[in-house]
């Protein structure tokens, strides 16, 4: 498939990339985002840029004056459910500064409400329109959303606000009026698919995945034309090489990751398990416009009873095969590919350049969907285009993003399920004592299924690409696989009792500065509450982040000292942004308890059930989250006069 047929702007020149906003109509949609990202005053995409750095060059607010930061305005998000996203701030072609954001989904039809705020008077924003889809809604998406009915944000390009709904619609609205331009049905709750997002814009495509591994969904990524919503390509996470969009050149530099011609997405599952094999890409996407490659990661391989995912092609599982523990599982027979995998794909066709599986034959629900941050750094004396990924399994990975070569895999939290990752093979060296196999047998493991870091994104200043500022979780679990009772898509599909507990009493979260090359923690801030919100790093020497206790903080990025903190109205699971209007720098963040860790609160679950919400109730009870009030709000700060 050729770029010209898709209108993807392959002929962009360096001069055009430096052109003013007035000629953005001639650029690709993602080139518009790149152009806006050059303006330090804006926050034009969920990660500020499509490389997901969450870095801002602004420095008006800095280590010397941050103590004068004060709240200027707050806006309700029309939702009590958790807010895992962030606003975006752009300028329309007429120069009007705008903020857009979208809510979670507490109920239908008050679900995923988009608001457009005119920031011409930045201390007193004015809502000029709001939108909520009221027709064809699917209420069954709410109980099928794992975990919690959150939304991770929206995008803007080509005059369109592009967002998604929990029940599976991808929608483009006119940025000035809020009128629908196009809408497509992308995910189907009856198949276990729900969409918490976000989508991403690359060239003239809107890339979308969905969640649902705990409801027997079969993972898929689809690219839509931003002009009319028509489908351009689609690739699965499981199935034949053709379905997964593998080619003879996939993993050419690293054939030991798995190569074309073997249908590994079929034969590494027993019988027809690949058809309900999970591997859903339900979180962040990133894009390299020079390589014309998109990057994302996939989730767990369906249910949590791994003994039911063993067996050779065409065979049912047998417990005997699963109990034949191979210390490093180098055979690869039961890898359940391509779950838990970092994909690098060509943007125009979806063809996989590389596919690296972090946790083959997953036994712990270590979803691999966390963000892939694209930065350059010197590794072992060589300048590399790299990808940085902090995984739920507790390892921080550095890959060459050109061909997928694994360069580093360092533990960033306590990890006992694996000794290390073998850099030559790319495979983890697993520990038998912490590998749940047998049905009805309880096994401990660190980190817990919620991971050393869940979807909450880290931030990296590209000027020092090896240094990451990350919210982390510090907890372990006991996992007891159960017998499977059904294979029905759209019905809860876990089959395990999971109890989660703090690794150290009184500390369940740590925000840390981490060197991904050396594996060293340079400083860390312990917290009694989990860190479930993301980070933003600025040239003012600051890192902003929030706690589930509702504490929004500014930290000296050199020393780790908390320089400023304010208590917000609810727990923070959103991601801070910063922008500048009329000579004044602002900082905004979503608050509103939720996510997997907050689900017991938002759903009103019984805190005495230690297995509730797949182990979340025990953690919520241990950390006192039931005492945190609900309420989705955008809160904005600036230096007080």
Secondary structure as GFF3:
##gff-version 3
##sequence-region A 1 641
A	DSSP	alpha_helix	3	6	.	.	.	ID=ss1
A	DSSP	alpha_helix	14	17	.	.	.	ID=ss2
A	DSSP	three_ten_helix	21	26	.	.	.	ID=ss3
A	DSSP	alpha_helix	29	37	.	.	.	ID=ss4
A	DSSP	beta_strand	55	56	.	.	.	ID=ss5
A	DSSP	three_ten_helix	66	68	.	.	.	ID=ss6
A	DSSP	beta_strand	69	76	.	.	.	ID=ss7
A	DSSP	beta_strand	88	91	.	.	.	ID=ss8
A	DSSP	beta_strand	97	102	.	.	.	ID=ss9
A	DSSP	beta_strand	114	118	.	.	.	ID=ss10
A	DSSP	beta_strand	126	131	.	.	.	ID=ss11
A	DSSP	alpha_helix	140	143	.	.	.	ID=ss12
A	DSSP	beta_strand	155	157	.	.	.	ID=ss13
A	DSSP	beta_strand	160	164	.	.	.	ID=ss14
A	DSSP	beta_strand	169	174	.	.	.	ID=ss15
A	DSSP	beta_strand	180	185	.	.	.	ID=ss16
A	DSSP	three_ten_helix	189	191	.	.	.	ID=ss17
A	DSSP	beta_strand	200	202	.	.	.	ID=ss18
A	DSSP	beta_strand	205	208	.	.	.	ID=ss19
A	DSSP	three_ten_helix	213	215	.	.	.	ID=ss20
A	DSSP	beta_strand	220	225	.	.	.	ID=ss21
A	DSSP	beta_strand	231	236	.	.	.	ID=ss22
A	DSSP	alpha_helix	241	244	.	.	.	ID=ss23
A	DSSP	three_ten_helix	255	257	.	.	.	ID=ss24
A	DSSP	alpha_helix	264	267	.	.	.	ID=ss25
A	DSSP	three_ten_helix	273	276	.	.	.	ID=ss26
A	DSSP	beta_strand	286	288	.	.	.	ID=ss27
A	DSSP	beta_strand	293	297	.	.	.	ID=ss28
A	DSSP	three_ten_helix	306	309	.	.	.	ID=ss29
A	DSSP	alpha_helix	319	323	.	.	.	ID=ss30
A	DSSP	beta_strand	341	346	.	.	.	ID=ss31
A	DSSP	beta_strand	352	357	.	.	.	ID=ss32
A	DSSP	beta_strand	373	379	.	.	.	ID=ss33
A	DSSP	beta_strand	382	390	.	.	.	ID=ss34
A	DSSP	beta_strand	395	400	.	.	.	ID=ss35
A	DSSP	beta_strand	406	411	.	.	.	ID=ss36
A	DSSP	beta_strand	418	421	.	.	.	ID=ss37
A	DSSP	beta_strand	428	430	.	.	.	ID=ss38
A	DSSP	three_ten_helix	432	434	.	.	.	ID=ss39
A	DSSP	beta_strand	442	446	.	.	.	ID=ss40
A	DSSP	three_ten_helix	462	464	.	.	.	ID=ss41
A	DSSP	beta_strand	467	473	.	.	.	ID=ss42
A	DSSP	beta_strand	475	481	.	.	.	ID=ss43
A	DSSP	beta_strand	496	502	.	.	.	ID=ss44
A	DSSP	beta_strand	509	515	.	.	.	ID=ss45
A	DSSP	beta_strand	520	527	.	.	.	ID=ss46
A	DSSP	beta_strand	535	538	.	.	.	ID=ss47
A	DSSP	beta_strand	542	546	.	.	.	ID=ss48
A	DSSP	beta_strand	551	556	.	.	.	ID=ss49
A	DSSP	beta_strand	562	567	.	.	.	ID=ss50
A	DSSP	beta_strand	577	581	.	.	.	ID=ss51
A	DSSP	beta_strand	584	591	.	.	.	ID=ss52
A	DSSP	alpha_helix	595	602	.	.	.	ID=ss53
A	DSSP	alpha_helix	612	623	.	.	.	ID=ss54
A	DSSP	three_ten_helix	625	627	.	.	.	ID=ss55
A	DSSP	beta_strand	633	639	.	.	.	ID=ss56
###
